[in-house]
Amino acid sequence: MNYSKIVHLSDGHSVWTRSEGDGPIKILLLHGGPGMTHEYLEPFSEFIKNKPIQIIYYDQLGSYYSDQPDDASLWNIPRFCEEVEEVRQAWGLEHFYLYGQSWGGLLAMEYATRYGQHLKALIDSNMVDNMKDYETYINKLRNAMAPEDVAFMKDKEAQNQIDDPHYEELVMKLYQSCICRLQPWPDAVSRSFDRTNDQVYVSLQGPTEFTITGSLKTWTIRDRLGEIAVPTLLLGGKYDSMNPEVIKTMATRLPHGQAHICPKGSHFSIWDDQADYFNAIETFLEKVEQTKP
């Protein structure tokens, strides 16, 4: 049975959630951004068909389908973790799978260090364990572009003119190589980007991907990965904006971690290497389900 539910949070705000499918395997999905929407995760709806799986989509506070309060003080990791916990409680989830992609992966790892007793397993998609590593790697990818393009972009950033049309074209050119390699972008991906809440994104990340000035600037969970006791699948893509080598190394820091790098995938491997991506998830679910508690 598919149905939507508005979850009323203890702070007076509300978030939109939606259940699809049915079965003993329950997966709560955390989207990226920060401040994007659940929409680009829609391939999960097709993945769970004829499987004993219930998925729960949800738009985090500030995102398109949920309340969008104009209050920058709300956009921080501890509050988002408490929000995920309230969504878990509202759906009565216990011994469940938590999936997060990009920022959602960061949030999923942080949740696992706080409320890991409720989890059966964790799926961390396209996210590294240290924001400085990400900043370094995305700049390495950009520096591989034509020198005149890189110089133009840096000049516009220095002048705070990132709304320049040519600057935006060059960012999209880079994104088409490392964020989503399908041409044109799927409608669900475009919708998620178009509906991004800039206040949420800038508060946490900053105005651009290339110089992180938001509150995530110094974020790392590397020294706390050992606290995540549940089986964990780390997903990445060969062409990802997150360094796949770092994702592989993260698996060695987790007590029960394994990494899978999609050979044709980018940051949105869920779209541009879909068959391999979901095969890895299905294999992981089967492995965890076969393990005696």
C-alpha positions in Angstrom: 0.0 0.0 0.0 1.3 3.4 -0.9 0.3 6.4 1.2 1.7 9.7 2.4 2.0 10.9 6.0 2.8 14.4 7.4 5.0 14.0 10.5 4.6 16.7 13.0 7.9 17.4 14.7 8.3 18.4 18.4 9.5 21.8 17.4 6.2 22.7 15.7 7.3 22.1 12.1 6.1 19.3 9.8 7.8 17.1 7.2 6.3 15.1 4.3 6.8 11.4 4.1 5.6 8.6 1.8 5.5 4.8 2.2 5.7 2.6 -0.9 5.7 -1.2 -1.0 5.3 -3.7 1.8 7.3 -6.3 3.6 9.6 -7.0 6.5 12.6 -5.2 4.9 12.1 -1.5 5.7 14.3 1.3 4.3 14.1 4.9 5.3 15.6 7.1 2.5 17.6 10.3 3.2 18.1 12.6 0.2 21.0 14.9 -0.4 21.6 18.5 -1.1 21.5 19.8 1.6 18.1 21.2 0.9 17.2 19.1 -2.2 14.2 16.8 -2.4 13.4 13.1 -2.3 12.5 13.2 -6.0 15.8 12.1 -7.5 15.6 8.9 -5.4 12.4 7.8 -7.3 14.2 4.8 -9.0 13.7 3.0 -5.6 10.0 2.8 -6.5 10.9 0.5 -9.5 13.5 -1.4 -7.5 11.2 -2.6 -4.8 8.5 -3.9 -7.2 7.7 -7.6 -6.4 10.1 -7.5 -3.5 9.3 -7.8 0.2 10.5 -4.2 0.8 8.8 -1.1 2.2 10.6 2.2 1.5 9.8 5.5 3.1 10.6 8.7 1.2 10.8 11.9 3.0 11.6 15.5 2.4 13.7 16.9 5.2 12.7 20.1 6.9 13.3 23.0 4.5 12.8 20.8 1.4 10.1 21.3 -1.2 7.3 19.0 0.1 7.9 19.8 3.8 7.7 23.0 5.8 10.2 25.7 4.7 10.8 28.0 7.7 12.9 31.0 7.1 15.3 30.4 10.0 19.0 29.6 9.2 19.5 28.5 12.8 17.6 25.3 12.0 20.1 23.9 9.5 22.6 21.9 11.6 23.5 18.3 12.0 22.2 17.7 15.5 18.7 19.0 14.7 18.5 17.0 11.5 19.5 13.9 13.4 16.7 14.5 15.9 14.3 15.0 13.0 15.3 11.6 11.5 14.7 10.0 14.9 11.2 11.6 15.0 10.4 10.3 11.6 11.6 6.8 12.6 9.3 7.0 15.7 6.3 8.2 13.6 6.6 5.2 11.3 7.3 2.8 14.2 10.6 1.6 12.5 12.8 -0.8 14.4 15.6 -2.9 13.2 15.4 -1.1 9.9 17.7 -0.1 7.0 18.8 3.6 6.8 19.9 4.8 3.4 21.4 8.2 2.7 22.8 9.7 -0.5 25.5 12.5 -0.5 24.4 14.9 2.4 21.9 12.2 3.2 24.8 9.8 3.6 26.5 12.2 6.0 23.3 12.5 8.0 22.8 8.7 8.0 26.3 8.1 9.4 25.7 10.8 12.1 22.4 9.2 13.0 24.0 5.8 13.2 26.5 7.1 15.8 23.6 8.4 17.9 20.8 6.0 17.4 22.5 2.9 16.0 20.5 0.6 18.4 17.5 1.0 16.1 19.3 0.1 12.9 19.6 -3.2 11.2 22.1 -1.9 8.6 23.3 1.3 6.9 23.6 2.1 3.2 25.8 5.2 2.7 25.8 6.3 -0.9 28.2 8.7 -2.6 29.6 10.3 0.6 33.1 10.5 2.1 33.9 10.8 5.8 35.7 14.1 5.7 34.5 17.3 4.0 37.9 18.6 3.4 38.6 15.5 1.3 35.5 16.3 -0.8 36.6 20.0 -1.3 40.0 18.9 -2.4 38.7 16.3 -4.8 36.0 18.4 -6.5 38.6 21.1 -7.1 40.9 18.4 -8.6 38.1 17.5 -11.0 37.5 21.1 -11.9 41.2 21.8 -12.5 41.1 19.1 -15.2 38.9 21.4 -17.2 40.3 23.8 -19.8 42.6 26.3 -18.0 40.7 29.3 -19.3 37.4 27.9 -18.0 39.0 27.3 -14.6 40.4 30.8 -14.5 37.0 32.3 -15.5 35.2 30.4 -12.7 37.7 31.4 -10.0 37.5 35.0 -11.2 33.7 35.0 -10.9 33.9 33.4 -7.5 36.3 36.1 -6.3 33.9 38.8 -7.5 30.9 37.0 -6.0 29.3 36.7 -9.4 28.4 33.1 -9.4 25.0 33.9 -11.0 26.9 34.8 -14.2 25.3 32.8 -17.1 28.7 31.5 -18.4 29.8 30.5 -14.9 26.6 28.5 -14.5 27.2 26.9 -17.9 30.7 25.8 -16.8 29.4 24.4 -13.5 26.9 22.4 -15.4 29.6 21.1 -17.8 31.5 19.8 -14.8 28.4 18.4 -13.2 27.6 16.5 -16.4 30.9 14.6 -15.9 30.8 13.9 -12.2 27.2 14.5 -10.8 25.0 12.8 -13.4 26.3 11.6 -16.8 23.0 11.1 -18.5 22.1 13.5 -21.2 19.7 15.2 -20.8 19.3 14.9 -17.0 16.2 12.8 -16.0 13.2 14.9 -15.0 13.4 13.8 -11.4 17.0 14.9 -11.1 16.2 18.3 -12.6 13.2 18.7 -10.3 15.4 18.1 -7.2 18.0 20.6 -8.3 15.4 23.2 -9.3 13.6 22.9 -6.0 16.8 23.1 -3.8 16.3 25.4 -0.8 19.2 27.8 -1.0 19.1 28.9 2.6 19.6 25.3 3.7 22.3 24.6 1.2 24.3 27.8 1.8 24.0 27.5 5.6 25.6 24.1 5.6 27.7 24.1 2.4 28.3 27.6 1.2 27.4 29.3 -2.1 29.6 26.9 -4.2 30.9 23.4 -4.1 34.5 24.5 -4.6 35.0 26.5 -1.4 33.1 25.2 1.6 32.2 28.1 3.9 29.2 26.7 5.6 29.0 24.9 8.9 30.1 21.6 7.3 33.5 23.2 6.5 35.3 21.3 9.2 33.0 18.2 9.3 34.5 14.8 9.7 33.3 11.5 11.1 36.5 9.6 10.3 37.5 9.2 13.9 33.9 8.0 14.8 33.3 5.4 12.1 34.2 2.7 14.6 31.1 3.6 16.6 28.9 2.3 13.7 28.4 -1.3 14.7 25.8 -2.4 12.1 26.6 -3.8 8.6 27.3 -0.9 6.3 27.4 -0.7 2.5 29.4 2.2 1.0 28.4 3.0 -2.5 30.4 5.3 -4.9 31.0 5.8 -8.6 34.1 5.7 -10.7 33.3 9.2 -12.0 31.9 10.4 -8.6 32.5 13.9 -7.3 33.3 12.1 -4.0 36.7 10.4 -4.2 36.0 6.6 -4.8 39.4 5.8 -3.2 38.3 7.5 0.0 35.0 5.6 0.0 37.0 2.3 -0.4 39.2 3.2 2.6 36.2 4.1 4.7 35.1 0.4 4.6 38.3 -0.6 6.4 37.5 1.9 9.2 34.0 0.4 9.8 33.6 -2.7 12.0 31.4 -4.3 9.4 31.9 -2.2 6.3 32.1 -3.0 2.6 32.5 -0.7 -0.4 31.1 -1.0 -4.0 32.2 1.4 -6.7 29.9 1.5 -9.7 32.1 1.2 -12.8 30.0 3.6 -15.0 28.6 5.7 -12.2 29.0 9.3 -11.0 27.6 11.0 -8.0 24.1 10.0 -9.1 25.0 6.4 -9.9 21.4 5.7 -8.9 20.7 7.0 -12.4 23.8 6.7 -14.6 24.8 3.2 -13.5 21.4 2.1 -12.2 21.6 -1.7 -12.8 24.9 -2.1 -11.1 23.9 0.3 -8.3 20.7 -1.6 -7.4 22.3 -5.0 -7.9 24.8 -4.0 -5.2 22.0 -2.9 -2.9 20.0 -6.1 -3.5 23.1 -8.3 -2.8 23.7 -6.4 0.4 20.1 -6.7 1.6 20.2 -10.5 0.9 23.5 -10.9 2.8 22.2 -9.0 5.8 18.8 -10.8 5.8 20.6 -14.2 5.8 22.7 -13.3 8.8 21.3 -14.5 12.0 20.7 -11.7 14.5 
